[in-house]
Amino acid sequence: MGKIYIEERAVNLAQYIIDSGDTVRGTAKKFGISKSTVHKDVSERLQKINPVLALEVRKILDENKAERHIRGGMATKLKYSHDKEKHVI
């Protein structure tokens, strides 16, 4: 029972990431599980269950990782632009 659930979860997580392009953090939040679990499922477990699907997910995760610094910079910019608006009023 448990092993089947974990395998199904890994496939479901992978399919969601492929369809949405979401990050590990976003996927974890959506499914209500930890980032560590998502990462382990799609990086390690999925490789044994479905290597083709694992490769597709790896491409998206690598792309997200490459863009991470851009998203972080945008978040910081947005944060400080909101602070500036508060002081103007």
C-alpha positions in Angstrom: 0.0 0.0 0.0 2.7 2.6 1.0 5.1 1.9 -1.8 2.3 2.2 -4.4 1.2 5.5 -2.9 4.7 6.9 -3.0 5.2 5.9 -6.6 1.8 7.4 -7.6 2.7 10.6 -5.7 6.1 10.8 -7.5 4.4 10.5 -10.9 1.7 13.0 -10.0 4.3 15.5 -8.8 6.3 15.1 -11.9 3.3 15.5 -14.2 2.3 18.6 -12.3 5.8 20.1 -12.7 5.9 19.3 -16.4 2.4 20.7 -17.0 2.8 23.9 -14.9 6.5 24.5 -15.0 6.2 25.2 -11.2 9.2 25.1 -8.9 9.9 22.5 -6.2 8.8 25.0 -3.6 5.6 25.9 -5.4 4.8 22.2 -6.0 5.3 21.4 -2.3 2.9 24.2 -1.3 0.3 23.0 -3.9 0.4 19.4 -2.7 0.9 20.2 1.0 4.1 18.3 1.5 7.7 19.4 2.2 10.2 20.6 -0.5 12.5 17.7 0.6 9.8 15.2 -0.2 9.1 16.7 -3.6 12.7 16.8 -4.5 13.4 13.2 -3.4 10.3 12.0 -5.3 11.1 13.6 -8.6 14.9 13.3 -8.4 15.5 9.9 -6.9 12.4 7.8 -6.8 11.1 8.8 -10.2 14.3 7.7 -11.8 13.6 4.2 -10.8 9.9 4.3 -11.6 9.9 6.2 -14.9 13.3 7.4 -16.2 11.8 9.2 -19.2 9.5 11.2 -17.0 12.4 11.9 -14.6 14.4 13.3 -17.5 11.5 15.7 -18.5 11.2 16.9 -14.9 15.0 17.3 -14.6 15.0 19.7 -17.6 12.3 21.9 -16.0 14.0 21.8 -12.6 17.4 22.8 -14.2 15.7 25.6 -16.0 14.0 26.8 -12.8 17.4 26.6 -11.0 19.0 28.7 -13.7 16.3 31.4 -13.4 16.3 31.4 -9.6 18.6 34.4 -9.2 16.3 36.4 -11.5 13.2 35.6 -9.5 15.0 36.4 -6.3 16.0 39.8 -7.7 12.4 40.5 -8.8 11.0 39.6 -5.4 13.4 42.0 -3.7 12.6 44.7 -6.1 8.9 44.2 -5.6 9.3 44.2 -1.8 11.2 47.5 -1.8 8.8 49.1 -4.3 6.0 48.4 -1.8 8.0 49.9 1.0 8.5 53.0 -1.0 4.7 53.3 -1.8 4.0 53.2 1.9 6.3 56.1 2.7 4.8 58.3 -0.1 1.3 58.2 1.3 
